[in-house]
């Protein structure tokens, strides 16, 4: 979500000139275009990276490039979930010189990064501050929309499936290019779309009126509407997103949820306490999903963020479809599917956390 931040004053000219001296951008010879339309010169070989966006951090881990990461966003645990550390054990030891919408320029410069990744909706002043210190900055949006929309937390999207699929592939290729691991980037893109044909074929014939009404519950009654990957994820899994009338990542009211009366409620793995609150709060007790015990904590790999993640596309869509229509996917062993994916991109079997 959009996190308000403050910016420290620019450093003295002497310190900035010093940063230019050690920044390898002086010798940059790899020219890329980031996802808000900026031309960025980065070193042909990158050794030190700071990542201030959780989606990029997740992809860097799957590309096997964490040895290059020297700093990360402050909210990595909140955004990725506490269990993510088992997939990237060095995370707790890494400095946190900023977050999605703020940066401590002195701390950032002390890490001597070759490149800094930020989210596409990072404030323009934040990006300018980092650039002025002589560091290449690459903005990642995970969705293919015009630059004027990419800088928004909730961009306007005309063709969601095309924009999300294209934006995901472009993001992975851009990150893999900068980190010099294009081959693994292509493997990640291939794996992400592997199960889509199977899911589509198994759900063929389900009419719109027959789709299961589903609500994605985030803390404080925030949910995902149109223009976010989560809505597309539900659509591809045969669900009817009851919040389709809202746009982006939005706070709704309890009256909205009561009116929608979802048959199934999904809760992201990073917010396990939300399930306890839903089951313990009287206002939720009349909703069909609660009455019928169909409130599910999503597995780690289902990462239902507003932006697409490779494992959510590869595994999450399949898991959600199987959860909603178990009879159509009775032969699918999600543990085996998850193990195969996790071995390929994380180097471990998938281990579900204790509930």
Secondary structure as a PSIPRED ss2 file (coil, helix, strand):
# PSIPRED VFORMAT (PSIPRED V4.0)

   1 X C   1.000  0.000  0.000
   2 X C   1.000  0.000  0.000
   3 X C   1.000  0.000  0.000
   4 X C   1.000  0.000  0.000
   5 X C   1.000  0.000  0.000
   6 X C   1.000  0.000  0.000
   7 X C   1.000  0.000  0.000
   8 X C   1.000  0.000  0.000
   9 X C   1.000  0.000  0.000
  10 X C   1.000  0.000  0.000
  11 X C   1.000  0.000  0.000
  12 X C   1.000  0.000  0.000
  13 X H   0.000  1.000  0.000
  14 X H   0.000  1.000  0.000
  15 X H   0.000  1.000  0.000
  16 X H   0.000  1.000  0.000
  17 X H   0.000  1.000  0.000
  18 X H   0.000  1.000  0.000
  19 X H   0.000  1.000  0.000
  20 X H   0.000  1.000  0.000
  21 X H   0.000  1.000  0.000
  22 X H   0.000  1.000  0.000
  23 X C   1.000  0.000  0.000
  24 X H   0.000  1.000  0.000
  25 X H   0.000  1.000  0.000
  26 X H   0.000  1.000  0.000
  27 X H   0.000  1.000  0.000
  28 X C   1.000  0.000  0.000
  29 X C   1.000  0.000  0.000
  30 X E   0.000  0.000  1.000
  31 X E   0.000  0.000  1.000
  32 X E   0.000  0.000  1.000
  33 X E   0.000  0.000  1.000
  34 X C   1.000  0.000  0.000
  35 X C   1.000  0.000  0.000
  36 X C   1.000  0.000  0.000
  37 X C   1.000  0.000  0.000
  38 X C   1.000  0.000  0.000
  39 X E   0.000  0.000  1.000
  40 X E   0.000  0.000  1.000
  41 X E   0.000  0.000  1.000
  42 X E   0.000  0.000  1.000
  43 X C   1.000  0.000  0.000
  44 X C   1.000  0.000  0.000
  45 X C   1.000  0.000  0.000
  46 X C   1.000  0.000  0.000
  47 X C   1.000  0.000  0.000
  48 X C   1.000  0.000  0.000
  49 X E   0.000  0.000  1.000
  50 X E   0.000  0.000  1.000
  51 X E   0.000  0.000  1.000
  52 X E   0.000  0.000  1.000
  53 X C   1.000  0.000  0.000
  54 X H   0.000  1.000  0.000
  55 X H   0.000  1.000  0.000
  56 X H   0.000  1.000  0.000
  57 X H   0.000  1.000  0.000
  58 X H   0.000  1.000  0.000
  59 X H   0.000  1.000  0.000
  60 X H   0.000  1.000  0.000
  61 X H   0.000  1.000  0.000
  62 X H   0.000  1.000  0.000
  63 X C   1.000  0.000  0.000
  64 X C   1.000  0.000  0.000
  65 X C   1.000  0.000  0.000
  66 X H   0.000  1.000  0.000
  67 X H   0.000  1.000  0.000
  68 X H   0.000  1.000  0.000
  69 X E   0.000  0.000  1.000
  70 X E   0.000  0.000  1.000
  71 X E   0.000  0.000  1.000
  72 X E   0.000  0.000  1.000
  73 X E   0.000  0.000  1.000
  74 X C   1.000  0.000  0.000
  75 X C   1.000  0.000  0.000
  76 X H   0.000  1.000  0.000
  77 X H   0.000  1.000  0.000
  78 X H   0.000  1.000  0.000
  79 X H   0.000  1.000  0.000
  80 X H   0.000  1.000  0.000
  81 X C   1.000  0.000  0.000
  82 X H   0.000  1.000  0.000
  83 X H   0.000  1.000  0.000
  84 X H   0.000  1.000  0.000
  85 X H   0.000  1.000  0.000
  86 X H   0.000  1.000  0.000
  87 X C   1.000  0.000  0.000
  88 X C   1.000  0.000  0.000
  89 X C   1.000  0.000  0.000
  90 X C   1.000  0.000  0.000
  91 X H   0.000  1.000  0.000
  92 X H   0.000  1.000  0.000
  93 X H   0.000  1.000  0.000
  94 X C   1.000  0.000  0.000
  95 X E   0.000  0.000  1.000
  96 X E   0.000  0.000  1.000
  97 X E   0.000  0.000  1.000
  98 X E   0.000  0.000  1.000
  99 X E   0.000  0.000  1.000
 100 X C   1.000  0.000  0.000
 101 X C   1.000  0.000  0.000
 102 X E   0.000  0.000  1.000
 103 X E   0.000  0.000  1.000
 104 X C   1.000  0.000  0.000
 105 X H   0.000  1.000  0.000
 106 X H   0.000  1.000  0.000
 107 X H   0.000  1.000  0.000
 108 X H   0.000  1.000  0.000
 109 X H   0.000  1.000  0.000
 110 X H   0.000  1.000  0.000
 111 X C   1.000  0.000  0.000
 112 X C   1.000  0.000  0.000
 113 X C   1.000  0.000  0.000
 114 X C   1.000  0.000  0.000
 115 X E   0.000  0.000  1.000
 116 X E   0.000  0.000  1.000
 117 X E   0.000  0.000  1.000
 118 X E   0.000  0.000  1.000
 119 X E   0.000  0.000  1.000
 120 X C   1.000  0.000  0.000
 121 X C   1.000  0.000  0.000
 122 X C   1.000  0.000  0.000
 123 X C   1.000  0.000  0.000
 124 X H   0.000  1.000  0.000
 125 X H   0.000  1.000  0.000
 126 X H   0.000  1.000  0.000
 127 X H   0.000  1.000  0.000
 128 X H   0.000  1.000  0.000
 129 X H   0.000  1.000  0.000
 130 X H   0.000  1.000  0.000
 131 X H   0.000  1.000  0.000
 132 X H   0.000  1.000  0.000
 133 X C   1.000  0.000  0.000
 134 X C   1.000  0.000  0.000
 135 X C   1.000  0.000  0.000
 136 X E   0.000  0.000  1.000
 137 X E   0.000  0.000  1.000
 138 X E   0.000  0.000  1.000
 139 X E   0.000  0.000  1.000
 140 X E   0.000  0.000  1.000
 141 X C   1.000  0.000  0.000
 142 X C   1.000  0.000  0.000
 143 X C   1.000  0.000  0.000
 144 X C   1.000  0.000  0.000
 145 X C   1.000  0.000  0.000
 146 X C   1.000  0.000  0.000
 147 X H   0.000  1.000  0.000
 148 X H   0.000  1.000  0.000
 149 X H   0.000  1.000  0.000
 150 X H   0.000  1.000  0.000
 151 X C   1.000  0.000  0.000
 152 X C   1.000  0.000  0.000
 153 X C   1.000  0.000  0.000
 154 X C   1.000  0.000  0.000
 155 X C   1.000  0.000  0.000
 156 X C   1.000  0.000  0.000
 157 X C   1.000  0.000  0.000
 158 X C   1.000  0.000  0.000
 159 X C   1.000  0.000  0.000
 160 X H   0.000  1.000  0.000
 161 X H   0.000  1.000  0.000
 162 X H   0.000  1.000  0.000
 163 X H   0.000  1.000  0.000
 164 X H   0.000  1.000  0.000
 165 X H   0.000  1.000  0.000
 166 X H   0.000  1.000  0.000
 167 X H   0.000  1.000  0.000
 168 X H   0.000  1.000  0.000
 169 X H   0.000  1.000  0.000
 170 X H   0.000  1.000  0.000
 171 X H   0.000  1.000  0.000
 172 X H   0.000  1.000  0.000
 173 X H   0.000  1.000  0.000
 174 X H   0.000  1.000  0.000
 175 X H   0.000  1.000  0.000
 176 X H   0.000  1.000  0.000
 177 X H   0.000  1.000  0.000
 178 X H   0.000  1.000  0.000
 179 X C   1.000  0.000  0.000
 180 X C   1.000  0.000  0.000
 181 X C   1.000  0.000  0.000
 182 X H   0.000  1.000  0.000
 183 X H   0.000  1.000  0.000
 184 X H   0.000  1.000  0.000
 185 X H   0.000  1.000  0.000
 186 X H   0.000  1.000  0.000
 187 X H   0.000  1.000  0.000
 188 X H   0.000  1.000  0.000
 189 X H   0.000  1.000  0.000
 190 X H   0.000  1.000  0.000
 191 X H   0.000  1.000  0.000
 192 X H   0.000  1.000  0.000
 193 X C   1.000  0.000  0.000
 194 X C   1.000  0.000  0.000
 195 X C   1.000  0.000  0.000
 196 X H   0.000  1.000  0.000
 197 X H   0.000  1.000  0.000
 198 X H   0.000  1.000  0.000
 199 X H   0.000  1.000  0.000
 200 X H   0.000  1.000  0.000
 201 X H   0.000  1.000  0.000
 202 X H   0.000  1.000  0.000
 203 X C   1.000  0.000  0.000
 204 X C   1.000  0.000  0.000
 205 X C   1.000  0.000  0.000
 206 X C   1.000  0.000  0.000
 207 X C   1.000  0.000  0.000
 208 X H   0.000  1.000  0.000
 209 X H   0.000  1.000  0.000
 210 X H   0.000  1.000  0.000
 211 X C   1.000  0.000  0.000
 212 X E   0.000  0.000  1.000
 213 X E   0.000  0.000  1.000
 214 X E   0.000  0.000  1.000
 215 X E   0.000  0.000  1.000
 216 X E   0.000  0.000  1.000
 217 X E   0.000  0.000  1.000
 218 X C   1.000  0.000  0.000
 219 X H   0.000  1.000  0.000
 220 X H   0.000  1.000  0.000
 221 X H   0.000  1.000  0.000
 222 X E   0.000  0.000  1.000
 223 X E   0.000  0.000  1.000
 224 X E   0.000  0.000  1.000
 225 X C   1.000  0.000  0.000
 226 X E   0.000  0.000  1.000
 227 X C   1.000  0.000  0.000
 228 X C   1.000  0.000  0.000
 229 X H   0.000  1.000  0.000
 230 X H   0.000  1.000  0.000
 231 X H   0.000  1.000  0.000
 232 X H   0.000  1.000  0.000
 233 X H   0.000  1.000  0.000
 234 X H   0.000  1.000  0.000
 235 X H   0.000  1.000  0.000
 236 X H   0.000  1.000  0.000
 237 X C   1.000  0.000  0.000
 238 X C   1.000  0.000  0.000
 239 X E   0.000  0.000  1.000
 240 X E   0.000  0.000  1.000
 241 X E   0.000  0.000  1.000
 242 X C   1.000  0.000  0.000
 243 X C   1.000  0.000  0.000
 244 X C   1.000  0.000  0.000
 245 X C   1.000  0.000  0.000
 246 X C   1.000  0.000  0.000
 247 X E   0.000  0.000  1.000
 248 X C   1.000  0.000  0.000
 249 X E   0.000  0.000  1.000
 250 X E   0.000  0.000  1.000
 251 X E   0.000  0.000  1.000
 252 X C   1.000  0.000  0.000
 253 X C   1.000  0.000  0.000
 254 X H   0.000  1.000  0.000
 255 X H   0.000  1.000  0.000
 256 X H   0.000  1.000  0.000
 257 X H   0.000  1.000  0.000
 258 X H   0.000  1.000  0.000
 259 X H   0.000  1.000  0.000
 260 X H   0.000  1.000  0.000
 261 X C   1.000  0.000  0.000
 262 X C   1.000  0.000  0.000
 263 X C   1.000  0.000  0.000
 264 X E   0.000  0.000  1.000
 265 X E   0.000  0.000  1.000
 266 X E   0.000  0.000  1.000
 267 X E   0.000  0.000  1.000
 268 X C   1.000  0.000  0.000
 269 X H   0.000  1.000  0.000
 270 X H   0.000  1.000  0.000
 271 X H   0.000  1.000  0.000
 272 X C   1.000  0.000  0.000
 273 X H   0.000  1.000  0.000
 274 X H   0.000  1.000  0.000
 275 X H   0.000  1.000  0.000
 276 X H   0.000  1.000  0.000
 277 X H   0.000  1.000  0.000
 278 X H   0.000  1.000  0.000
 279 X H   0.000  1.000  0.000
 280 X H   0.000  1.000  0.000
 281 X C   1.000  0.000  0.000
 282 X H   0.000  1.000  0.000
 283 X H   0.000  1.000  0.000
 284 X H   0.000  1.000  0.000
 285 X C   1.000  0.000  0.000
 286 X C   1.000  0.000  0.000
 287 X C   1.000  0.000  0.000
 288 X H   0.000  1.000  0.000
 289 X H   0.000  1.000  0.000
 290 X H   0.000  1.000  0.000
 291 X H   0.000  1.000  0.000
 292 X C   1.000  0.000  0.000
 293 X C   1.000  0.000  0.000
 294 X C   1.000  0.000  0.000
 295 X E   0.000  0.000  1.000
 296 X E   0.000  0.000  1.000
 297 X E   0.000  0.000  1.000
 298 X C   1.000  0.000  0.000
 299 X C   1.000  0.000  0.000
 300 X H   0.000  1.000  0.000
 301 X H   0.000  1.000  0.000
 302 X H   0.000  1.000  0.000
 303 X C   1.000  0.000  0.000
 304 X C   1.000  0.000  0.000
 305 X C   1.000  0.000  0.000
 306 X C   1.000  0.000  0.000
 307 X C   1.000  0.000  0.000
 308 X C   1.000  0.000  0.000
 309 X C   1.000  0.000  0.000
 310 X H   0.000  1.000  0.000
 311 X H   0.000  1.000  0.000
 312 X H   0.000  1.000  0.000
 313 X H   0.000  1.000  0.000
 314 X H   0.000  1.000  0.000
 315 X H   0.000  1.000  0.000
 316 X H   0.000  1.000  0.000
 317 X H   0.000  1.000  0.000
 318 X H   0.000  1.000  0.000
 319 X H   0.000  1.000  0.000
 320 X H   0.000  1.000  0.000
 321 X H   0.000  1.000  0.000
 322 X H   0.000  1.000  0.000
 323 X H   0.000  1.000  0.000
 324 X H   0.000  1.000  0.000
 325 X C   1.000  0.000  0.000
 326 X H   0.000  1.000  0.000
 327 X H   0.000  1.000  0.000
 328 X H   0.000  1.000  0.000
 329 X H   0.000  1.000  0.000
 330 X C   1.000  0.000  0.000
 331 X C   1.000  0.000  0.000
 332 X C   1.000  0.000  0.000
 333 X C   1.000  0.000  0.000
 334 X H   0.000  1.000  0.000
 335 X H   0.000  1.000  0.000
 336 X H   0.000  1.000  0.000
 337 X H   0.000  1.000  0.000
 338 X H   0.000  1.000  0.000
 339 X H   0.000  1.000  0.000
 340 X H   0.000  1.000  0.000
 341 X H   0.000  1.000  0.000
 342 X H   0.000  1.000  0.000
 343 X H   0.000  1.000  0.000
 344 X H   0.000  1.000  0.000
 345 X H   0.000  1.000  0.000
 346 X C   1.000  0.000  0.000
 347 X C   1.000  0.000  0.000
 348 X C   1.000  0.000  0.000
 349 X C   1.000  0.000  0.000
 350 X C   1.000  0.000  0.000
 351 X C   1.000  0.000  0.000
 352 X C   1.000  0.000  0.000
 353 X C   1.000  0.000  0.000
 354 X C   1.000  0.000  0.000
 355 X C   1.000  0.000  0.000
